[in-house]
Amino acid sequence: MDEMRAREVLTAAGTSGEAELLALGENAVFAVGDLVVKVGRDAVRNPELRARAEREVAVARWLAGSGVPAVRAAEPTARLVAGHPVTVWHRLPDAVRPAEPLDVARLLTLVHALPAPEGFTLPRRELLGGVERWLRLAGDVIDPADADYLRERRDGFAAAAAALVPRLTPGPIHGDALPRNVHVGPDGPVLVDLETFSSDLREHDLVVLALSRDRYGLDAAAYDAFTTAYGWDVREWDGCSVLRGARETASCAWVAQHAPANPKALVEFRRRVASLRDNDPEVRWYPF
């Protein structure tokens, strides 16, 4: 979905006022006055996207009732507008500083203490579920051998993940626990981007920053602050390499979808796949 199409949906939704594009990725995110409007991809072709948007609003309501600092929905449910799911949120105050891994740890401690929500069901964390769609969006811009290689990795890590024995009690997780998904306002850190909330191995949330340390240049001291605040380093767990491998596979495929329109994405995709083929865990990856 491009910005022009997203703005057409925004107009069809009856949004009034000037809309500032904040982000364009899995969703188009616009600031409109004191609200934020998220426009999802085409839900006619991908019916699960509407259910995901509706669940994100339900998660926000559940977190509010549970006392977990998180973004709050401004409308009670998602709307389907011109075939796209649309959700409306209260706009957060301007950030007072960038979020840090320590902030993530403190919020995860609250989330990981929660029992399953009542009134709706959280899905499993389908980390590898988007791989096929992202590779198809990449088309013939990427080497078919690389696409097949990632499909093979996906299948192998999916089977390995299903057999893992967790160290922590499974339950609600954020699903993409990175500092970019935390906003630090005047009242402290709050969780944002709730659409990946799931019920699965708690270790999923911890592997995210372990991979950031190893692949994306996260400072070792910042990672140590994260593990100290949380109370455990997931790298001590035998299953860490499996969840890490699954996340690396998904991250490669996610970048691939941007390759047809962005040469830099193709370069990054090739870098990532080459490092996996070479079994080199120290090659630096760059956020995209």
Order of alpha helices (4+ residues) and beta strands (2+ residues): alpha-beta-beta-beta-alpha-beta-beta-alpha-alpha-alpha-beta-beta-beta-beta-alpha-alpha-alpha-alpha
